[in-house]
């Protein structure tokens, strides 16, 4: 298992994506089922984020690109099994990142409104919210970002790609042991201290680090929270003892916090993370479309 050195300089953010759900609907990420979540180890790691909305709610393109998949996934392995996402649209973005293609997946649709090969711009209607595939908990949009290949094992945390709400920011962080290895399933609490908001903010999540989940190549993080009003926050973790740090959220930026030399729970053993080099069905990858293998 690779080790992560301290992040001395913050990378340039890649907050490229608009909201896939319009204002007036639920256009924020479901806070209780974020990227990498396993429900305390009871479920496989979550590979995207959710936007819960009534069936039929329009789904919008988050950025311009070419539709590379637009169908029910019964005959294509977009997930761990076929018929996983149901009616699905995948858009390869016009903009690449580190010379790698970036794909955005929209899953569980009730209806698809575009065709493969179609060019779309941000805000174009791709389809409607539904509950097809293995969707549980009612109709919602499952939203993924994939880097390198249109592959279930090449996802990244969408909250590092979605533009925060106007004048708000995001927080990414890392919890590692004395060897610099990412520690999974650490409880993280984010509480507002002094913020520019009428109401306090409290967020609760767990860190991710599993074979099918990938840290961002620029950050090497194992938790992210988007859409935080600017100001100061207290970030705390709890393994064998509680550790706290104060961070400042700045508008339209990604703040960073690290907890190093953390003693993991006694049952923890490190697991590798990485991507599997499997190309999109029907698409021949270019020489630059190599999936990043993270430590």
N, C-alpha and C positions, 0 to 999 in steps of 0.2 A: 504494500500500500504506500503510495507516495505521500510526501509531507508537503505542507503548505507553509511557506515563509510568511512573515508579517507583510501586510500590504502597505508599503511605505508611501506610495503615491497613488491617489485615486485615479482609476482609468476614466477615459472619456465616456460619458453615459451613451447608451444606444436606446434612448426612449423614443422610438420611431412610430409606435403604433397608436392609432386613434381607437376610440371605444368601438367595439363591435356591436354594441347596443346603443340606440339613440337616447338622448336626454328625454326625460319624461317616462322612461321605463327604468328597470333596475339595471343601471349601467356600471355598477361597482362589483368587484370580485367578491364572491361569497367568502366571508372571513373564516368560516369553520371548516373549509375543505380546500386549503391552499395547495400549491405545488409541493409534491413530496410527502404529503400527509398520508399516514397509514392508520389513523384512528388508534393511536397507541399500539401499533403492531398488529391490529386485527384485520387490516386490509392490505392489498398490494399498494405500493407507492403510487400516489396520484400524479399523473403525467401532465396535467394542465391545471386550469382554473375554471370556475363555473360562474355563469350569470343566470340566476334563476328568474324566469319570466313566464307569463302565460303562453300557452301554445298559440302559435300564429304571430308572435312578436317578430318584427323584421330583424334579420341579422345583416349587419353591414360589414363591408370589407374594411379592415383596419389599416390597409396601405395598398398602394398600387402594385399590380403584378399580373402574372398569367395563371389562370386556373389550370392546375395539372391533374386534378381529380374532382369529379362532381357526379356522385352516384351513391347508391347503397353499397356498402363495403362487403357484400356477401362473397364476392369472387376475388377480393384483394385483401392482403394482409396488412392493413394500416395499423392495427393494434396487436395485442398478444394473440388474438384469435380473429377469425373472420366474423362479420356481422357484429363487430364490437362497437363502432361509432354510429352504425345505422346510416341514414342519409348524411353524407359528408361532403364538404368542399375543402380542398387544399389549394392554397394560392402560393406560388413561388414569387417572392417579392422581387421587384425590379432592383432594389438596393441589396447588395451582398454585404457580408460582414467578414473581415479578415480573409477575403478572397473565397469565401464559402457561401453557397446559396442559403437563403433563409426561407423557411416555409411556415405558413400559418394554417392551422387546421381548425375547422369549425364542425363540430360533431353533434349528433343526436337530432338533426333537423327533422321537422315534419314535412318540409318540401324544399327542393333545390331549385333555384331560379337562374342558374348559369350553366354553361357547358364547358367541357374541357377545351383548352386552347383560347378561351375568351380572355381579353384584357379587361381588367377592372381597375377602377380608381377608388381611393379611400371614400367611404360613404355609399358606394354602390350596394344595392340590395343583392345578397347572395342566396337568401332563402328565408325560412321561418323557423322559429324555435319549436322544438318538439320533444319527443321522448323515445326516439327510435334507438336501435342497438341495445346496449346493456344499461341504458340510463335508469337510474334509481332516484327516488325522492321527488318525482314530478318533473314536468317539462323544464328544460334548461339548455343553455348553450355551453358545450364543452369546448374550451379554447386552448390551443396548444401553439407553442413556438418550437420549431425544429431547425437545427443548424447542421449543415453538411449534407444530410440526406433526409428525404421524407420518410422517416423511420421512427418507429415507436421507441427505440433506444437512443435517439439523438435529440431528445427534448431538452429545453432549457426553461428556466422559470419565467413565465410570461410577465410577471410583475417587474422584471428588469427591462422590459421592452415596451410596456404600455405607458403612454404619457400620463403623468399624474393629473388629477383635476387641476384647473387653473389656480396658480399660485401655491399649490401644494407640492410635496416632495415624496421621496421614498427612502427606505432604509434597508440596507443589506448587511449581513454579518456572518461571522464565522466562529464556531466553537471547536477548538482542537485540544488534543491531549499534549503531553510533554514532548511527543515525537512529531507534533505538527499534523497529526491525522485527524480528519473530521470525525466528530462524535455525533451519532444519530440519536434521535428520540430524546433530546434534551429539551425540557420545558423552558420556553422563552416568554417573558412578560414585558410588554412595552406600555408604559404609562406616561401620559403627558405630565409635564411639570409646569412650564410656562409657555403656552401656545396661543397662536392667533386664531381662536375659535370660541364659540359661545358655550361649547360643551366639552367636558374632559374626554380624552381618548384612551381606551384600554384595549390592547390586542394580546391575544394568547395563541401560541403556536408551538410546534416542536421542530427541531432541526431535522434535516434530511441528509442521508448519506447511504445510498444503497446501490446495488448493481445497475438498476435500470433508471436511476436519476443522475443527472449531470450538473455539477456546478458550472457556472459561467466561466469561460476561459479567461476573461479579464478580471473577475473577482475571486473565483474559488470559494464562493460563499456556501453556507448550508442553511440559511434562512433569509427571506425577503418579506418585507411588508410595504406595499405601495399605499398611495393616497393618505398621506399624513399631513395635517396642517402644519405650517412652519412654526418653529419654536424649539424648546428643549424637552427632552424625554428621558426617563429613567428606564434603562434596559437591564433586566435581571435574568439570570439563569439559575437553575436549581438542579444539581446532580447530587453530590454528597453534602454540599453546603451552598448557600446562596451568594452569588457574586453580582455586583451592580456596577454599571457605568452610566454616565450622562452623555447624551449625544444631542447635536443640534441639527434639526431638519431645515433645509433651505429650499426655497421654491424652485421647482423644475430641476432639482439635482438629486443624486443618490448619495445619501450619507452612509458612513461605514462604521462598524464597531466590531472589535475582535475580543474574544475571551481565549487566552492562551494558557497552556499548562494546566488545563482543567482535568481533574480526576474523574474519569467516567464511572458510571454505575458498575458494580462488580460483575454483572452479567454480560457486559458489552464486549464484543470482539470485533476488530476492524473488518470491513468488507470493501472490496474495490469498487470504484465507480468508473464508468466509461461508456463509450458508444460502440455499437456493432456496425461494421461497414456493410450495410445492405442497402442497395439503391432503390429508388422509387420504381414500382412496377411500370414498365413501358417507357422509362426514361433512362437514357444513357448519360451517366454523370460525366462532366467535363473534367479535364486534368486538375482544375483548381478545386473541384468539389470533393475534397477529402475531409472526412469526419474527424474532428478533433478528439483525441483520446485524452481524457483527463486523468490525473493520478487517482 
